[in-house]
Amino acid sequence: VNSAISDGSAEFVLLGGGIGSVPGSVGLDFEISRTFPLVTLVSMIAPSPDWFVGVGGLDLFQNGDWVEEMTVPLRPYDAGTDSGETYRSPNEISDPKETIHEILGAPFIHEGKVAPMGEFIFQRID
């Protein structure tokens, strides 16, 4: 992200706290502009080898105006940098690194399918 900021293709980094218990939430207030209307956010699935949830390039300026509210379901992804297959797997560097991919199986199967792990809720604040 810092290199994207340096080359002018990103504006800033957002940092939030962790979620201490489930269910839980973290809130962030931030400003966006027409110059940078896209949001990319990721959050680690802890403890895990290299799993995360997130959104990439989400456009909050649509049809000529800012989105009032948008809810995005969060599915689990594997960053492809660690070969661990459980939450508590020891570090096992993937060599070669794998491509980032959605996790469509264990350990995220619930009632026969992979359900969203949470959601990002974007609300416009004037």
DAJO-V11512 format. One record per residue. N is the residue number from 1. RES is the residue in one letter. PHI is phi in whole degrees, 0 to 359 (NA if undefined). NEAR is the number of other C-alpha atoms within 8 Angstrom. Layout:
N_RES_PHI_NEAR + N_RES_PHI_NEAR
This chain:
1_V_NA_7 + 2_N_299_6 + 3_S_291_6 + 4_A_294_9 + 5_I_295_11 + 6_S_298_8 + 7_D_271_7 + 8_G_86_7 + 9_S_260_7 + 10_A_216_10 + 11_E_258_7 + 12_F_199_6 + 13_V_257_6 + 14_L_254_6 + 15_L_234_4 + 16_G_237_7 + 17_G_278_5 + 18_G_277_5 + 19_I_264_8 + 20_G_282_5 + 21_S_214_5 + 22_V_245_5 + 23_P_285_4 + 24_G_199_7 + 25_S_205_5 + 26_V_227_8 + 27_G_244_5 + 28_L_225_6 + 29_D_255_4 + 30_F_208_5 + 31_E_257_4 + 32_I_235_6 + 33_S_223_6 + 34_R_295_6 + 35_T_292_4 + 36_F_228_8 + 37_P_272_10 + 38_L_263_9 + 39_V_238_10 + 40_T_235_9 + 41_L_227_7 + 42_V_226_8 + 43_S_218_7 + 44_M_293_9 + 45_I_265_10 + 46_A_253_6 + 47_P_279_6 + 48_S_207_11 + 49_P_296_14 + 50_D_200_11 + 51_W_267_12 + 52_F_204_12 + 53_V_237_13 + 54_G_173_10 + 55_V_229_11 + 56_G_231_7 + 57_G_65_7 + 58_L_287_8 + 59_D_272_8 + 60_L_264_9 + 61_F_243_11 + 62_Q_228_8 + 63_N_53_4 + 64_G_80_5 + 65_D_207_6 + 66_W_284_8 + 67_V_295_10 + 68_E_287_7 + 69_E_204_8 + 70_M_214_8 + 71_T_247_8 + 72_V_241_8 + 73_P_292_9 + 74_L_251_12 + 75_R_257_13 + 76_P_283_13 + 77_Y_234_11 + 78_D_249_11 + 79_A_286_12 + 80_G_80_12 + 81_T_256_10 + 82_D_223_12 + 83_S_271_10 + 84_G_300_11 + 85_E_244_7 + 86_T_228_8 + 87_Y_302_9 + 88_R_252_8 + 89_S_298_10 + 90_P_292_6 + 91_N_301_8 + 92_E_217_8 + 93_I_304_8 + 94_S_284_10 + 95_D_222_6 + 96_P_281_4 + 97_K_296_9 + 98_E_267_9 + 99_T_282_6 + 100_I_296_8 + 101_H_211_8 + 102_E_291_8 + 103_I_273_10 + 104_L_250_7 + 105_G_217_8 + 106_A_303_6 + 107_P_265_6 + 108_F_257_11 + 109_I_283_11 + 110_H_223_7 + 111_E_52_4 + 112_G_84_5 + 113_K_211_8 + 114_V_270_10 + 115_A_269_8 + 116_P_303_9 + 117_M_269_9 + 118_G_168_7 + 119_E_205_9 + 120_F_261_8 + 121_I_245_8 + 122_F_257_8 + 123_Q_234_8 + 124_R_287_8 + 125_I_239_3 + 126_D_275_2
